[in-house]
Amino acid sequence: MNSISPSLNLMIKACEKASKVIIRDFGELENLQVSKKGPKDFVTKTDKKVEKILIEELSKSKKNYSFITEETGKILNKNKDIFWVIDPIDGTTNFLHGVPHFAISIALQQNDEIISGLIFDPIKNEIFYAEKDNGSYFNNNRVRVSKKSNIDDCLFSTNCEGIKLIYPKLNLRNTGCAALDLAYVGCGRFDGYFHDKINIWDIAAGKLIIEEAGGKVNNINQFKINEIDIRAANPNIYNKMMEILTNF
């Protein structure tokens, strides 16, 4: 186990606590498929419950950082230069349909720079994290992006509709969970990721995980926080991917 900062330690503890609620509620979903109210309200409640736990746990830091969250937006505290960036459940549609592919995503952002990031998949019990200049880790083992350089051998993840029609040979996935897509690029399961008009809380942790694993990510600070076009890949394939997307 590498040495981690108190902030990251706090993030891990917060995730572990919040994941208990997610796992319990996910198990309840089957009973709800038949109820009048339907699972949609239920998932929204889970989202809010999880966010509340994360905010409570992260607020135990004496540093008094502010928050940017999916459900609540900005919460300004004494320290306005550093933000916890939280997505309580990235992949709620998967969750809603009983598909076990979603994650908690937390990042720490200081003056437009992500300094810590954590993505936790509670169902598979997989944890991905990174800190600035300290490498990327998957379940406590150091990880790197893939080394592939031939685009035909690569697997990409995207939400960009229509690209398959133009590049039928491109091997694509649309998994419904941006945070895990990015984490998978970081540990070499995927080779690249591109997504348009996405929110900062979906990608903040993943961006750092990829960069610290030796991958390349475009400059996301040029976009509004809820309209980010992100491009990320291993360095051997990044330019080839960008070329395809320029023609798209």
C-alpha positions as CSV (number, residue, x, y, z in Angstrom):
1,M,0.0,0.0,0.0
2,N,1.5,3.4,-0.9
3,S,1.2,6.3,1.5
4,I,-1.9,8.4,0.9
5,S,-2.9,11.8,2.0
6,P,-5.4,12.4,4.8
7,S,-7.8,13.8,2.2
8,L,-7.7,10.6,0.1
9,N,-8.0,8.5,3.3
10,L,-11.2,10.5,4.1
11,M,-12.5,10.0,0.6
12,I,-12.0,6.2,0.9
13,K,-13.8,6.1,4.3
14,A,-16.7,8.2,3.0
15,C,-17.1,5.9,0.0
16,E,-17.1,2.8,2.2
17,K,-19.8,4.2,4.4
18,A,-22.0,5.4,1.5
19,S,-21.6,2.2,-0.5
20,K,-23.4,0.3,2.3
21,V,-26.6,2.3,1.4
22,I,-26.0,1.7,-2.4
23,I,-25.6,-2.0,-2.0
24,R,-28.6,-2.3,0.3
25,D,-30.9,-0.2,-2.0
26,F,-29.6,-2.0,-5.1
27,G,-30.7,-5.3,-3.5
28,E,-34.2,-3.8,-2.9
29,L,-34.7,-2.8,-6.5
30,E,-36.2,-6.2,-7.5
31,N,-39.1,-5.7,-5.1
32,L,-39.8,-2.3,-6.6
33,Q,-40.1,-3.4,-10.2
34,V,-43.7,-4.3,-9.5
35,S,-44.6,-1.3,-7.2
36,K,-46.9,1.5,-8.5
37,K,-44.4,4.2,-7.5
38,G,-41.7,2.5,-9.6
39,P,-37.9,2.5,-9.2
40,K,-37.3,6.0,-10.5
41,D,-38.2,7.9,-7.3
42,F,-36.4,5.2,-5.3
43,V,-33.1,5.8,-7.2
44,T,-33.4,9.6,-6.8
45,K,-33.8,9.0,-3.0
46,T,-30.7,6.7,-3.0
47,D,-28.7,9.3,-4.9
48,K,-29.7,12.0,-2.3
49,K,-29.0,9.7,0.7
50,V,-25.6,8.8,-0.7
51,E,-24.7,12.4,-1.4
52,K,-25.8,13.4,2.2
53,I,-23.5,10.7,3.7
54,L,-20.5,11.8,1.5
55,I,-21.0,15.4,2.4
56,E,-21.2,14.6,6.1
57,E,-18.2,12.4,6.0
58,L,-16.0,14.7,3.9
59,S,-17.0,17.6,6.2
60,K,-15.2,15.9,9.0
61,S,-12.0,17.3,7.4
62,K,-10.9,20.3,9.5
63,K,-10.0,22.1,6.3
64,N,-13.6,23.3,5.6
65,Y,-13.5,22.8,1.9
66,S,-16.4,23.7,-0.4
67,F,-18.4,21.3,-2.5
68,I,-19.6,20.9,-6.1
69,T,-22.2,18.1,-6.2
70,E,-24.5,16.7,-8.8
71,E,-27.7,16.9,-6.6
72,T,-27.0,20.2,-4.8
73,G,-24.7,22.2,-6.9
74,K,-22.2,24.5,-5.2
75,I,-21.9,24.6,-1.4
76,L,-19.5,27.3,-0.3
77,N,-17.7,26.9,2.9
78,K,-14.9,28.8,4.6
79,N,-12.3,27.5,2.1
80,K,-13.5,28.6,-1.3
81,D,-10.4,27.7,-3.3
82,I,-10.7,24.0,-2.8
83,F,-13.7,21.9,-3.7
84,W,-14.8,18.4,-3.1
85,V,-16.4,17.4,-6.5
86,I,-19.0,14.6,-6.0
87,D,-21.1,12.3,-8.0
88,P,-23.0,10.1,-5.6
89,I,-24.0,7.5,-8.2
90,D,-22.6,7.8,-11.7
91,G,-24.6,5.4,-13.8
92,T,-28.1,5.8,-12.2
93,T,-29.9,4.5,-15.4
94,N,-27.9,1.2,-15.0
95,F,-28.8,1.2,-11.3
96,L,-32.4,1.8,-12.1
97,H,-32.6,-1.2,-14.4
98,G,-30.7,-3.5,-12.0
99,V,-27.5,-3.4,-14.1
100,P,-24.5,-3.7,-11.6
101,H,-22.3,-1.1,-13.4
102,F,-22.2,2.3,-11.5
103,A,-19.8,4.1,-9.2
104,I,-19.3,6.8,-6.6
105,S,-16.9,9.5,-7.9
106,I,-15.1,12.0,-5.6
107,A,-12.4,14.4,-6.5
108,L,-10.6,17.2,-4.8
109,Q,-10.0,20.3,-6.9
110,Q,-7.8,23.2,-6.0
111,N,-7.7,26.3,-8.3
112,D,-9.0,24.4,-11.4
113,E,-6.6,21.5,-10.8
114,I,-7.7,18.1,-9.7
115,I,-5.3,17.0,-6.9
116,S,-7.0,13.8,-5.7
117,G,-9.5,11.4,-7.4
118,L,-11.4,8.3,-6.3
119,I,-13.8,6.1,-8.2
120,F,-15.5,3.3,-6.3
121,D,-17.6,0.5,-7.8
122,P,-19.5,-0.8,-4.8
123,I,-21.0,-3.9,-6.4
124,K,-17.7,-5.3,-7.9
125,N,-15.8,-3.9,-4.9
126,E,-13.3,-2.2,-7.1
127,I,-11.6,1.0,-6.1
128,F,-9.5,3.3,-8.4
129,Y,-7.7,6.3,-7.0
130,A,-4.9,8.8,-7.8
131,E,-3.2,11.8,-6.3
132,K,-1.3,14.4,-8.1
133,D,2.3,13.3,-8.8
134,N,1.8,10.1,-6.9
135,G,0.6,7.6,-9.5
136,S,-2.7,5.7,-10.0
137,Y,-3.9,2.7,-8.1
138,F,-6.5,0.0,-8.5
139,N,-7.3,-2.0,-5.4
140,N,-4.0,-0.7,-3.9
141,N,-1.9,-1.9,-6.9
142,R,-0.1,0.6,-9.2
143,V,-1.7,0.8,-12.7
144,R,-0.7,2.2,-16.1
145,V,-2.7,2.9,-19.2
146,S,-2.5,0.3,-22.0
147,K,0.5,0.4,-24.5
148,K,-1.5,-0.4,-27.6
149,S,-0.7,1.7,-30.7
150,N,-2.7,0.0,-33.4
151,I,-6.2,1.5,-33.5
152,D,-7.8,-1.8,-34.7
153,D,-6.6,-3.5,-31.5
154,C,-8.1,-0.9,-29.3
155,L,-11.4,-0.7,-27.3
156,F,-13.0,2.7,-26.8
157,S,-15.9,4.0,-24.8
158,T,-18.1,6.9,-25.9
159,N,-21.5,8.5,-25.9
160,C,-21.0,10.1,-29.4
161,E,-23.9,8.8,-31.5
162,G,-23.3,8.2,-35.1
163,I,-19.6,7.6,-34.9
164,K,-20.0,3.9,-35.5
165,L,-21.6,4.6,-38.9
166,I,-18.7,6.6,-40.0
167,Y,-16.0,4.4,-38.5
168,P,-17.6,0.9,-38.5
169,K,-14.2,-0.7,-37.6
170,L,-13.8,1.3,-34.4
171,N,-14.5,-1.0,-31.5
172,L,-16.8,0.9,-29.2
173,R,-18.7,0.5,-25.9
174,N,-21.3,2.7,-24.3
175,T,-21.5,1.4,-20.8
176,G,-23.6,4.1,-19.1
177,C,-21.1,5.0,-16.5
178,A,-18.5,7.7,-17.4
179,A,-16.6,7.4,-14.2
180,L,-15.9,3.7,-14.7
181,D,-15.1,4.3,-18.4
182,L,-12.3,6.6,-17.3
183,A,-11.1,4.4,-14.6
184,Y,-11.0,1.5,-17.1
185,V,-8.8,3.7,-19.4
186,G,-6.5,4.3,-16.4
187,C,-6.0,0.7,-15.7
188,G,-5.7,-0.4,-19.3
189,R,-9.1,-2.2,-19.8
190,F,-10.1,0.5,-22.3
191,D,-7.6,2.3,-24.5
192,G,-9.5,5.6,-25.0
193,Y,-12.6,7.5,-24.1
194,F,-14.5,10.4,-25.7
195,H,-17.6,12.0,-24.5
196,D,-19.4,15.3,-25.4
197,K,-21.3,17.7,-23.1
198,I,-20.5,15.9,-19.8
199,N,-20.4,17.3,-16.2
200,I,-17.3,17.9,-14.2
201,W,-18.5,15.6,-11.4
202,D,-18.7,12.7,-13.8
203,I,-15.1,13.0,-15.0
204,A,-13.0,14.9,-12.4
205,A,-11.6,11.9,-10.6
206,G,-11.2,9.9,-13.8
207,K,-9.2,12.6,-15.5
208,L,-6.6,12.5,-12.8
209,I,-6.6,8.7,-12.6
210,I,-5.8,8.5,-16.4
211,E,-3.1,11.3,-16.2
212,E,-1.4,9.7,-13.2
213,A,-1.5,6.3,-15.0
214,G,0.5,7.9,-17.9
215,G,-2.5,8.7,-20.2
216,K,-3.3,11.8,-22.0
217,V,-6.4,14.0,-21.5
218,N,-7.4,17.2,-23.2
219,N,-7.7,20.5,-21.4
220,I,-11.1,20.4,-19.8
221,N,-10.8,23.9,-18.2
222,Q,-11.8,25.5,-21.5
223,F,-15.4,24.3,-21.1
224,K,-18.3,25.1,-18.8
225,I,-18.5,22.7,-15.9
226,N,-21.6,21.0,-17.3
227,E,-20.7,21.0,-21.0
228,I,-17.3,19.4,-21.1
229,D,-16.1,17.6,-24.3
230,I,-13.5,15.1,-22.9
231,R,-10.9,13.2,-24.8
232,A,-8.7,10.7,-23.1
233,A,-6.5,7.8,-24.2
234,N,-3.1,6.1,-23.8
235,P,-0.4,8.3,-25.3
236,N,0.3,6.0,-28.3
237,I,-3.3,6.1,-29.5
238,Y,-4.4,9.6,-28.5
239,N,-3.5,11.5,-31.7
240,K,-4.9,8.8,-33.9
241,M,-8.2,8.9,-31.9
242,M,-8.2,12.7,-32.2
243,E,-7.7,12.5,-35.9
244,I,-10.8,10.3,-36.3
245,L,-12.8,12.7,-34.1
246,T,-11.7,15.7,-36.1
247,N,-13.2,14.1,-39.2
248,F,-16.4,13.1,-37.3
